[in-house]
């Protein structure tokens, strides 16, 4: 196949591209320029969009021996990922920008352009398995597994994707990079949100949404127990940084239970009030076989790197219902619910949907 | 491979490469006083005389530099500083909207950091400067102008400027005139004295010499403040140990390029005209940019409506055809060309452009390869362009 390898400048995508070459594909490397004002050098482990990252990707392509280009996706990225991220927080939801980037940029804008230019598929360094059966499975390295943020991909998108790293652990990938003479072998993993270089999500949002002072209300008593500078800065399940004026009568810690943008209110309460047994989600995508007619037994994951819980899942038109076998905490609107079928060869992604409540 | 990017760099001439290797084996710093030093100095001075003779300059007017960018910076900053020192009111610069970044950014920097006022002369839709516009500017501000800088020929669209006329206007007002002739030497007749310019930039690797060596021809009566301080090797205007081998090879290449210019231009222009004609047949709605007559013989520059230049480049590259979007990159991302924008193109047309440049090794087979690959590439690039803007 003629494939396009998306190369961030990190170790994973470099090894993925090299493996695609070994597999006999005709590989072209592309670095996506996502930042409108790229920094010159990386600072710390965050971000993937500095000029240094672009150079690292180019050097990796040289070593692998493939053509290399930079594609300017900054405008698309800002509209579809960054602006969406801000709007979701403003609406009281908790978005996952990596998932959105996969859905809108890597496996949409980039893939579509690649196909139009005559490529058959896009290769990325995601840690997930996608075999001949077309099923998306967790990586053998469960700690590094990225199937959750890939579960938004449709059948058509998966059919044009290649994930060469799913059968390897991160340690194996690093060792292989060193063996191949790729200088990025020791490069630190990137963490958190690439477009918030200093890691201060609250500051990033405050800059864009401004100060919006409002009340923090106790769910049990209805009393105002504190104030906040913007409800958008909170996420369901959050405990730290609430700065409540009055302790709870029982002295137990309180958590963010919900955010109500309409009244600009953050509602807090005890941990058990966070517990959710029923999850409703919209925009379902089902890729792990035929779309089920009735309820099915499976496992669900409700946030990136979150716990997995057995559940009964049913699809009803454009809505997905999940009945959890045991209550879960910290279920936030805007995150994805991903349904998995346990499998010794790697848990299979059945489908996903965006949590509404 | 079909190499259609000679304006970026062109292969070294055999004689220049041989001269380089032979000289690089010799020992000696041209500034040293012993026999080996004298030998190196002799090679440098012989080369200076050869370059001067080939370009219509006096040997004392040849300042060897590290290439085009250094020569441009030395001319722009050096002449500005020297003029301002002798007459504080001369802080106005006149340049053109289509300069290479080596001039453009140096001028811009003087504006941002040294208090220069900059007047950018416009160009017409063919990229041509109008001497009358320069006259108007100098008539209005002549006593405050430090100098004028305008390129001899444009590196992107190939338009050759009426340099003699422009220099004559500047001379009338007693204002020094610098020209970046990097793309012109060897392609069109260039005679320093006859052109009337005060300073001229030339570089080695665009005419069959090595990368990293060039010259600034600087009239003996034109003062320039040095950029590089040190040993003062070149007329106390440029310091740095002389690159004897590079200078020798550069001189060989300049001499050869100038000597063969007429025959070369006729042959390459014929090939280029064939390329243009067949590209127009293959892609009927293509736009041919630049001046159709007053242009560099090896330059063909097009806009392909509905395409992105960088997509076309990728597709042609995959078929072994090397060309250029012609414009500067920022972190590998092609920016819309300031030259095309100055010529009145909109952003989409500027981004849809490709430059094909022929040189001394170009062949009919290379043109044939391009013409064969182009229609398919354009069709694909058009489909891909649909994915550029948000759906």
Interface residues (C-beta under 8 A of the other chain):
Chain A: X28 X31 X33 X38 X51 X54 X58 X67 X69 X70 X71 X72 X75 X76 X79 X80 X109 X112 X113 X116 X117 X118
Chain B: X310 X311 X314 X315 X317 X318 X329 X331 X332 X333 X334 X380 X381 X383 X384 X386 X387 X388 X390
